[in-house]
Amino acid sequence: MSLPVFIPLFLGNIRGWEWLIILIVVLLLFGGKKIPELMKGVGRGISSFKEGLNEAKNEINKAAEDKPQHKEDGK
């Protein structure tokens, strides 16, 4: 999958000045101290999500390996 798949369609038309205005609004809303905390929380959330995906894959693979092989009797 490529990155543009995850970007909503309305974000495709935003250019340089619009991003600058959005950045200024975010700085005004959250302030300088809150943004690093917010990004740290987002990073922890992403890493936790990836760990969960890996655990789910491992459990699925383990269940597939542990599943007994059925032999056909040739009936």
C-alpha positions as CSV (number, residue, x, y, z in Angstrom):
1,M,0.0,0.0,0.0
2,S,1.2,3.4,-0.7
3,L,0.9,6.5,1.5
4,P,-1.6,8.4,-0.6
5,V,-4.2,5.7,0.1
6,F,-4.3,6.8,3.8
7,I,-4.6,10.5,3.1
8,P,-8.2,11.7,2.9
9,L,-9.1,13.3,-0.4
10,F,-9.6,16.8,1.0
11,L,-6.0,16.9,2.2
12,G,-4.7,16.4,-1.4
13,N,-5.4,20.0,-2.3
14,I,-3.7,21.6,0.6
15,R,-0.5,23.5,-0.4
16,G,2.3,25.4,1.4
17,W,0.4,28.4,2.8
18,E,-2.5,26.2,4.0
19,W,-0.2,23.9,5.9
20,L,1.5,27.0,7.5
21,I,-1.9,28.3,8.7
22,I,-2.8,24.9,10.1
23,L,0.5,24.7,11.9
24,I,0.0,28.1,13.5
25,V,-3.5,27.2,14.6
26,V,-2.3,24.0,16.2
27,L,0.5,25.9,18.0
28,L,-2.1,28.4,19.3
29,L,-4.5,25.7,20.4
30,F,-2.0,23.3,22.1
31,G,0.9,25.6,22.9
32,G,4.6,24.7,22.7
33,K,4.7,22.4,25.7
34,K,1.7,20.2,24.8
35,I,2.8,19.3,21.2
36,P,5.8,17.1,22.2
37,E,3.6,15.4,24.8
38,L,0.9,14.9,22.1
39,M,3.4,13.5,19.6
40,K,4.9,11.2,22.3
41,G,1.4,9.8,23.0
42,V,0.8,9.3,19.3
43,G,4.1,7.5,18.9
44,R,3.3,5.2,21.9
45,G,-0.1,4.5,20.4
46,I,1.4,3.5,17.0
47,S,4.0,1.3,18.6
48,S,1.4,-0.4,20.8
49,F,-0.8,-1.0,17.8
50,K,2.1,-2.5,15.9
51,E,2.9,-4.8,18.8
52,G,-0.7,-5.9,18.9
53,L,-0.6,-6.7,15.2
54,N,2.6,-8.7,15.7
55,E,1.1,-10.6,18.6
56,A,-2.0,-11.4,16.6
57,K,0.0,-12.7,13.7
58,N,2.2,-14.8,16.0
59,E,-1.0,-16.3,17.6
60,I,-2.5,-17.1,14.2
61,N,0.8,-18.7,13.0
62,K,1.1,-20.7,16.2
63,A,-2.5,-21.9,16.0
64,A,-1.9,-22.9,12.3
65,E,1.3,-24.9,13.3
66,D,-0.4,-26.6,16.3
67,K,-3.4,-27.7,14.3
68,P,-3.3,-31.4,13.8
69,Q,-3.0,-32.7,10.3
70,H,-6.0,-34.9,9.3
71,K,-5.1,-38.0,7.3
72,E,-7.6,-39.1,4.8
73,D,-8.7,-42.7,5.1
74,G,-9.3,-43.1,1.4
75,K,-13.0,-43.9,1.8
